[in-house]
Amino acid sequence: MKLVFVAAAKQADDRKNGHIPDLESYIVTRRDTSGCKPCFALVEYAARIDLPDVVVSHSIIMAMEEATNDFVAWSNVIYTLSSSPGHS
């Protein structure tokens, strides 16, 4: 949750100061503001699954989490842009 709050504060500060981040910086921040990372831990907890650290930190699992996070985050961005006034 700390990542979510830190990223949200950075995003708010950028908006306040009129700073538009480059795409790579935006992607990194968006991955933290999406809320997916805490959800991954909650799913494991709710399902009563205790994955060993060696599994959670495996490069394939980390890549799948990042891809899932990107899918959710970018879907949200696209939906938000397409439903805002002036867009059809």
N, C-alpha and C positions, 0 to 999 in steps of 0.2 A: 504494500500500500504506500510505502514511503516513496517509491519510484513514481507512482501516480500523482501524489501531491507535489513532489518536486518538479515534475514535468509540467503539471498544470500551472504552477506558480511561474515557471519560466515562460510558458506560453502567454500567460496573462501579462507578464512584464514586457514581453516582446510586443504585444498588441498595444499596451500603454505607451511604449516608446516609439511606436511606428516602425519597429524592426521587422523586416521580412527575412526569415532565415533561408539559406540556400536549401535546395531539395534534399540533400543528404542529411543536413541537420534537422530538417523538418521530419524526415522519415524516422530518425532516431527518437526524437521527442514524441512523435505520434505513436510509436510502438509502446511508449510508457504511459501515454494518456488514454489509450484505448480501453484500459481496464482488464485486458486479457490475462496479463501475468498473474494477478491475484486470483483470477478465476481458475487458472490451471491448478493452483494449489488447493482451491476450494473443491474442485471436482475430485481431486485425489482424496481429500479429507472426507467429503460426503459419501464417496463410494467405498470408504474404508480400505483404501489401497495405500500401502506404504512402500513406494518404489525406492529401491536402494539408490544412494547418491551416484553410484557408477552408472545407473540407467538414466537418471535425470540429467546428468552432466554429459551423457554420450552425445557426440556431434550430430548424429542422425536425429535424435530426439529433440535436441536444441534447434536444429534446422526445421523440423516439423512444427515446433512451437512458434518459431519466427514466421514461418509461412502462414500458419493459422492466424497469428496476430495481424500480419499484413492484410490478409483477406478480410478480416473483420474491420480493421481500421480503414482500409481503402473503400470498402463497401459503404461504410458510414460516411466517409467524405463524399463519395459519389452521390449517395442519397441526399445528403444535406445540400450539395450544390444543385442537384436537379430539382429539388423541391423548394428552393429559395425563389423569391419573386424575380421575374424577368427571365427565368429559365423554363424551357418546356421539355 
